[in-house]
Amino acid sequence: QTCVVFSEELKCWCRAVIKSIMYCTDHYQTECFLVDYAKYIFVKSKDIRIALEAFMQIPYRAKKCRLYRTKPVTLRIDFCEDTAKIVPAKRWDSAATRYFQNLLK
């Protein structure tokens, strides 16, 4: 379900999909995917609202997508042999994700 959350970083209300909820010391905190900015943020439960129908009719500015047949790789360093190789990985690491996001910008 899509709802509206307040982003401290963007200083505005944004449409979001809630991914997970966790309890902190005195409040609940939720991980949300901002559908118009394609980024994940954490917000307090008090900063979540039900979206008005008119607000939900606006098309999303960002869409989740996949790169067809693009496989994650990682750099494996062997200190004993003093070599480095690019090898297949099970998931994208943070450096590869950051590099790809910089290419898109």
SEMAR-641051 format. One record per atom (N, C-alpha, C): chain; x, y, z; residue in one letter; residue number from 0. Coordinates in pm, whole numbers. Example, Ala and Ser with C-alpha at 12.3 -4.5 7.8 and 13.67 -1.06 7.14 Angstrom:
BEGIN
(drennu "A" (1319 -569 780) "A" 0)
(drennu "A" (1230 -450 780) "A" 0)
(drennu "A" (1320 -330 780) "A" 0)
(drennu "A" (1285 -225 708) "S" 1)
(drennu "A" (1367 -106 714) "S" 1)
(drennu "A" (1290 3 787) "S" 1)
END
This chain:
BEGIN
(drennu "A" (85 -118 0) "Q" 0)
(drennu "A" (0 0 0) "Q" 0)
(drennu "A" (89 123 0) "Q" 0)
(drennu "A" (53 218 -82) "T" 1)
(drennu "A" (127 343 -89) "T" 1)
(drennu "A" (66 442 10) "T" 1)
(drennu "A" (153 510 83) "C" 2)
(drennu "A" (109 610 180) "C" 2)
(drennu "A" (192 737 160) "C" 2)
(drennu "A" (176 832 249) "V" 3)
(drennu "A" (251 957 241) "V" 3)
(drennu "A" (337 968 366) "V" 3)
(drennu "A" (465 1000 348) "V" 4)
(drennu "A" (558 1015 462) "V" 4)
(drennu "A" (629 1149 451) "V" 4)
(drennu "A" (672 1200 566) "F" 5)
(drennu "A" (747 1325 567) "F" 5)
(drennu "A" (896 1293 567) "F" 5)
(drennu "A" (967 1344 467) "S" 6)
(drennu "A" (1111 1325 456) "S" 6)
(drennu "A" (1183 1445 517) "S" 6)
(drennu "A" (1262 1419 621) "E" 7)
(drennu "A" (1341 1527 684) "E" 7)
(drennu "A" (1446 1581 587) "E" 7)
(drennu "A" (1505 1491 509) "E" 8)
(drennu "A" (1610 1531 414) "E" 8)
(drennu "A" (1554 1622 304) "E" 8)
(drennu "A" (1439 1584 248) "L" 9)
(drennu "A" (1380 1660 139) "L" 9)
(drennu "A" (1290 1774 188) "L" 9)
(drennu "A" (1254 1771 317) "K" 10)
(drennu "A" (1168 1873 379) "K" 10)
(drennu "A" (1032 1883 309) "K" 10)
(drennu "A" (975 1765 275) "C" 11)
(drennu "A" (844 1764 212) "C" 11)
(drennu "A" (776 1629 233) "C" 11)
(drennu "A" (646 1624 202) "W" 12)
(drennu "A" (570 1501 208) "W" 12)
(drennu "A" (588 1427 77) "W" 12)
(drennu "A" (611 1296 83) "C" 13)
(drennu "A" (639 1215 -36) "C" 13)
(drennu "A" (556 1088 -33) "C" 13)
(drennu "A" (523 1037 -151) "R" 14)
(drennu "A" (456 908 -159) "R" 14)
(drennu "A" (560 798 -135) "R" 14)
(drennu "A" (519 696 -61) "A" 15)
(drennu "A" (615 591 -25) "A" 15)
(drennu "A" (543 458 -6) "A" 15)
(drennu "A" (621 351 -20) "V" 16)
(drennu "A" (575 216 11) "V" 16)
(drennu "A" (654 170 133) "V" 16)
(drennu "A" (584 124 235) "I" 17)
(drennu "A" (651 79 358) "I" 17)
(drennu "A" (711 -59 335) "I" 17)
(drennu "A" (840 -74 366) "K" 18)
(drennu "A" (911 -200 348) "K" 18)
(drennu "A" (926 -278 477) "K" 18)
(drennu "A" (952 -210 588) "S" 19)
(drennu "A" (967 -279 716) "S" 19)
(drennu "A" (940 -182 831) "S" 19)
(drennu "A" (908 -240 946) "I" 20)
(drennu "A" (880 -161 1066) "I" 20)
(drennu "A" (964 -218 1180) "I" 20)
(drennu "A" (1030 -129 1256) "M" 21)
(drennu "A" (1107 -175 1372) "M" 21)
(drennu "A" (1083 -81 1489) "M" 21)
(drennu "A" (1096 -138 1609) "Y" 22)
(drennu "A" (1074 -60 1730) "Y" 22)
(drennu "A" (1207 -6 1781) "Y" 22)
(drennu "A" (1213 124 1801) "C" 23)
(drennu "A" (1330 189 1862) "C" 23)
(drennu "A" (1297 214 2008) "C" 23)
(drennu "A" (1381 287 2078) "T" 24)
(drennu "A" (1365 305 2223) "T" 24)
(drennu "A" (1229 356 2265) "T" 24)
(drennu "A" (1174 454 2194) "D" 25)
(drennu "A" (1046 511 2237) "D" 25)
(drennu "A" (946 529 2123) "D" 25)
(drennu "A" (977 479 2005) "H" 26)
(drennu "A" (887 495 1892) "H" 26)
(drennu "A" (912 385 1787) "H" 26)
(drennu "A" (820 375 1693) "Y" 27)
(drennu "A" (839 284 1581) "Y" 27)
(drennu "A" (902 360 1465) "Y" 27)
(drennu "A" (990 292 1395) "Q" 28)
(drennu "A" (1056 352 1280) "Q" 28)
(drennu "A" (1032 261 1160) "Q" 28)
(drennu "A" (1000 319 1046) "T" 29)
(drennu "A" (969 239 928) "T" 29)
(drennu "A" (1068 270 816) "T" 29)
(drennu "A" (1104 165 743) "E" 30)
(drennu "A" (1185 183 623) "E" 30)
(drennu "A" (1089 196 507) "E" 30)
(drennu "A" (1102 304 430) "C" 31)
(drennu "A" (1010 333 321) "C" 31)
(drennu "A" (1086 353 190) "C" 31)
(drennu "A" (1021 313 80) "F" 32)
(drennu "A" (1075 339 -53) "F" 32)
(drennu "A" (998 455 -111) "F" 32)
(drennu "A" (1066 567 -138) "L" 33)
(drennu "A" (1001 685 -196) "L" 33)
(drennu "A" (981 660 -345) "L" 33)
(drennu "A" (855 650 -387) "V" 34)
(drennu "A" (826 612 -525) "V" 34)
(drennu "A" (855 723 -626) "V" 34)
(drennu "A" (866 846 -581) "D" 35)
(drennu "A" (897 956 -673) "D" 35)
(drennu "A" (1046 991 -675) "D" 35)
(drennu "A" (1123 938 -581) "Y" 36)
(drennu "A" (1265 970 -573) "Y" 36)
(drennu "A" (1354 846 -582) "Y" 36)
(drennu "A" (1293 728 -586) "A" 37)
(drennu "A" (1365 600 -597) "A" 37)
(drennu "A" (1475 588 -492) "A" 37)
(drennu "A" (1440 617 -367) "K" 38)
(drennu "A" (1538 601 -260) "K" 38)
(drennu "A" (1469 549 -135) "K" 38)
(drennu "A" (1547 484 -50) "Y" 39)
(drennu "A" (1496 430 75) "Y" 39)
(drennu "A" (1530 525 188) "Y" 39)
(drennu "A" (1434 548 278) "I" 40)
(drennu "A" (1458 633 394) "I" 40)
(drennu "A" (1392 569 516) "I" 40)
(drennu "A" (1432 614 634) "F" 41)
(drennu "A" (1368 573 759) "F" 41)
(drennu "A" (1289 692 812) "F" 41)
(drennu "A" (1165 666 853) "V" 42)
(drennu "A" (1081 771 911) "V" 42)
(drennu "A" (1015 719 1038) "V" 42)
(drennu "A" (982 811 1127) "K" 43)
(drennu "A" (908 775 1248) "K" 43)
(drennu "A" (762 749 1209) "K" 43)
(drennu "A" (699 663 1284) "S" 44)
(drennu "A" (560 627 1252) "S" 44)
(drennu "A" (466 747 1259) "S" 44)
(drennu "A" (500 848 1340) "K" 45)
(drennu "A" (414 967 1350) "K" 45)
(drennu "A" (419 1051 1222) "K" 45)
(drennu "A" (517 1026 1136) "D" 46)
(drennu "A" (530 1101 1011) "D" 46)
(drennu "A" (473 1027 891) "D" 46)
(drennu "A" (379 935 915) "I" 47)
(drennu "A" (315 859 807) "I" 47)
(drennu "A" (167 894 804) "I" 47)
(drennu "A" (114 917 684) "R" 48)
(drennu "A" (-27 952 666) "R" 48)
(drennu "A" (-88 868 554) "R" 48)
(drennu "A" (-218 858 556) "I" 49)
(drennu "A" (-291 795 446) "I" 49)
(drennu "A" (-300 896 332) "I" 49)
(drennu "A" (-275 850 211) "A" 50)
(drennu "A" (-274 941 96) "A" 50)
(drennu "A" (-416 968 46) "A" 50)
(drennu "A" (-440 1093 6) "L" 51)
(drennu "A" (-567 1128 -58) "L" 51)
(drennu "A" (-570 1067 -198) "L" 51)
(drennu "A" (-688 1032 -244) "E" 52)
(drennu "A" (-702 967 -375) "E" 52)
(drennu "A" (-647 1055 -488) "E" 52)
(drennu "A" (-670 1185 -482) "A" 53)
(drennu "A" (-622 1275 -587) "A" 53)
(drennu "A" (-468 1276 -592) "A" 53)
(drennu "A" (-406 1266 -476) "F" 54)
(drennu "A" (-259 1263 -469) "F" 54)
(drennu "A" (-204 1135 -532) "F" 54)
(drennu "A" (-280 1025 -520) "M" 55)
(drennu "A" (-234 897 -572) "M" 55)
(drennu "A" (-252 887 -724) "M" 55)
(drennu "A" (-333 973 -783) "Q" 56)
(drennu "A" (-357 968 -927) "Q" 56)
(drennu "A" (-240 1023 -1009) "Q" 56)
(drennu "A" (-153 1100 -945) "I" 57)
(drennu "A" (-36 1155 -1016) "I" 57)
(drennu "A" (59 1039 -1047) "I" 57)
(drennu "A" (108 1028 -1172) "P" 58)
(drennu "A" (200 919 -1206) "P" 58)
(drennu "A" (331 929 -1126) "P" 58)
(drennu "A" (388 814 -1092) "Y" 59)
(drennu "A" (515 811 -1020) "Y" 59)
(drennu "A" (626 865 -1110) "Y" 59)
(drennu "A" (719 939 -1051) "R" 60)
(drennu "A" (832 993 -1126) "R" 60)
(drennu "A" (944 892 -1139) "R" 60)
(drennu "A" (948 794 -1053) "A" 61)
(drennu "A" (1055 694 -1055) "A" 61)
(drennu "A" (991 556 -1057) "A" 61)
(drennu "A" (1059 463 -1121) "K" 62)
(drennu "A" (1010 326 -1127) "K" 62)
(drennu "A" (1123 231 -1093) "K" 62)
(drennu "A" (1089 125 -1020) "K" 63)
(drennu "A" (1187 21 -995) "K" 63)
(drennu "A" (1206 -56 -1125) "K" 63)
(drennu "A" (1328 -87 -1158) "C" 64)
(drennu "A" (1352 -161 -1282) "C" 64)
(drennu "A" (1475 -249 -1264) "C" 64)
(drennu "A" (1495 -334 -1361) "R" 65)
(drennu "A" (1611 -423 -1361) "R" 65)
(drennu "A" (1685 -407 -1492) "R" 65)
(drennu "A" (1813 -431 -1488) "L" 66)
(drennu "A" (1893 -431 -1610) "L" 66)
(drennu "A" (1897 -574 -1660) "L" 66)
(drennu "A" (1839 -599 -1773) "Y" 67)
(drennu "A" (1827 -734 -1827) "Y" 67)
(drennu "A" (1964 -797 -1846) "Y" 67)
(drennu "A" (1982 -915 -1788) "R" 68)
(drennu "A" (2103 -997 -1799) "R" 68)
(drennu "A" (2228 -930 -1741) "R" 68)
(drennu "A" (2213 -828 -1660) "T" 69)
(drennu "A" (2328 -766 -1595) "T" 69)
(drennu "A" (2350 -840 -1464) "T" 69)
(drennu "A" (2468 -895 -1446) "K" 70)
(drennu "A" (2499 -975 -1327) "K" 70)
(drennu "A" (2594 -897 -1236) "K" 70)
(drennu "A" (2577 -911 -1105) "P" 71)
(drennu "A" (2669 -843 -1013) "P" 71)
(drennu "A" (2807 -909 -1014) "P" 71)
(drennu "A" (2908 -827 -999) "V" 72)
(drennu "A" (3046 -876 -988) "V" 72)
(drennu "A" (3113 -808 -870) "V" 72)
(drennu "A" (3222 -866 -826) "T" 73)
(drennu "A" (3297 -807 -716) "T" 73)
(drennu "A" (3445 -828 -742) "T" 73)
(drennu "A" (3526 -752 -675) "L" 74)
(drennu "A" (3671 -762 -689) "L" 74)
(drennu "A" (3724 -853 -578) "L" 74)
(drennu "A" (3787 -963 -618) "R" 75)
(drennu "A" (3845 -1056 -521) "R" 75)
(drennu "A" (3996 -1035 -521) "R" 75)
(drennu "A" (4049 -1004 -403) "I" 76)
(drennu "A" (4192 -977 -388) "I" 76)
(drennu "A" (4256 -1093 -313) "I" 76)
(drennu "A" (4363 -1146 -370) "D" 77)
(drennu "A" (4438 -1254 -306) "D" 77)
(drennu "A" (4572 -1194 -262) "D" 77)
(drennu "A" (4585 -1170 -132) "F" 78)
(drennu "A" (4705 -1106 -80) "F" 78)
(drennu "A" (4827 -1197 -87) "F" 78)
(drennu "A" (4805 -1328 -78) "C" 79)
(drennu "A" (4917 -1423 -83) "C" 79)
(drennu "A" (4982 -1423 -221) "C" 79)
(drennu "A" (4898 -1422 -326) "E" 80)
(drennu "A" (4951 -1425 -463) "E" 80)
(drennu "A" (4966 -1285 -521) "E" 80)
(drennu "A" (4924 -1184 -449) "D" 81)
(drennu "A" (4931 -1045 -493) "D" 81)
(drennu "A" (4858 -1025 -626) "D" 81)
(drennu "A" (4734 -1075 -631) "T" 82)
(drennu "A" (4652 -1061 -753) "T" 82)
(drennu "A" (4514 -1009 -716) "T" 82)
(drennu "A" (4445 -958 -818) "A" 83)
(drennu "A" (4308 -913 -803) "A" 83)
(drennu "A" (4230 -954 -928) "A" 83)
(drennu "A" (4112 -1011 -908) "K" 84)
(drennu "A" (4029 -1055 -1020) "K" 84)
(drennu "A" (3885 -1008 -998) "K" 84)
(drennu "A" (3817 -978 -1108) "I" 85)
(drennu "A" (3675 -951 -1102) "I" 85)
(drennu "A" (3603 -1085 -1119) "I" 85)
(drennu "A" (3519 -1120 -1021) "V" 86)
(drennu "A" (3450 -1249 -1022) "V" 86)
(drennu "A" (3300 -1229 -1001) "V" 86)
(drennu "A" (3217 -1324 -1044) "P" 87)
(drennu "A" (3072 -1312 -1020) "P" 87)
(drennu "A" (3040 -1307 -871) "P" 87)
(drennu "A" (2936 -1235 -838) "A" 88)
(drennu "A" (2892 -1223 -698) "A" 88)
(drennu "A" (2744 -1261 -688) "A" 88)
(drennu "A" (2699 -1291 -568) "K" 89)
(drennu "A" (2558 -1326 -548) "K" 89)
(drennu "A" (2470 -1202 -544) "K" 89)
(drennu "A" (2523 -1089 -499) "R" 90)
(drennu "A" (2444 -966 -493) "R" 90)
(drennu "A" (2534 -846 -517) "R" 90)
(drennu "A" (2473 -732 -548) "W" 91)
(drennu "A" (2548 -609 -572) "W" 91)
(drennu "A" (2605 -558 -441) "W" 91)
(drennu "A" (2734 -523 -441) "D" 92)
(drennu "A" (2790 -462 -320) "D" 92)
(drennu "A" (2771 -311 -327) "D" 92)
(drennu "A" (2796 -243 -217) "S" 93)
(drennu "A" (2767 -100 -208) "S" 93)
(drennu "A" (2853 -18 -304) "S" 93)
(drennu "A" (2976 -58 -328) "A" 94)
(drennu "A" (3063 17 -419) "A" 94)
(drennu "A" (3011 10 -562) "A" 94)
(drennu "A" (2966 -107 -604) "A" 95)
(drennu "A" (2913 -123 -740) "A" 95)
(drennu "A" (2783 -45 -756) "A" 95)
(drennu "A" (2700 -47 -654) "T" 96)
(drennu "A" (2574 27 -659) "T" 96)
(drennu "A" (2601 177 -667) "T" 96)
(drennu "A" (2693 227 -586) "R" 97)
(drennu "A" (2728 369 -588) "R" 97)
(drennu "A" (2787 410 -722) "R" 97)
(drennu "A" (2873 325 -780) "Y" 98)
(drennu "A" (2933 352 -911) "Y" 98)
(drennu "A" (2824 361 -1018) "Y" 98)
(drennu "A" (2728 268 -1014) "F" 99)
(drennu "A" (2620 270 -1112) "F" 99)
(drennu "A" (2533 394 -1096) "F" 99)
(drennu "A" (2502 434 -972) "Q" 100)
(drennu "A" (2422 554 -950) "Q" 100)
(drennu "A" (2494 678 -1000) "Q" 100)
(drennu "A" (2627 683 -984) "N" 101)
(drennu "A" (2704 797 -1036) "N" 101)
(drennu "A" (2701 801 -1188) "N" 101)
(drennu "A" (2702 684 -1252) "L" 102)
(drennu "A" (2691 680 -1399) "L" 102)
(drennu "A" (2557 735 -1446) "L" 102)
(drennu "A" (2451 704 -1372) "L" 103)
(drennu "A" (2318 752 -1409) "L" 103)
(drennu "A" (2305 903 -1393) "L" 103)
(drennu "A" (2373 959 -1293) "K" 104)
(drennu "A" (2365 1105 -1272) "K" 104)
(drennu "A" (2434 1178 -1385) "K" 104)
END
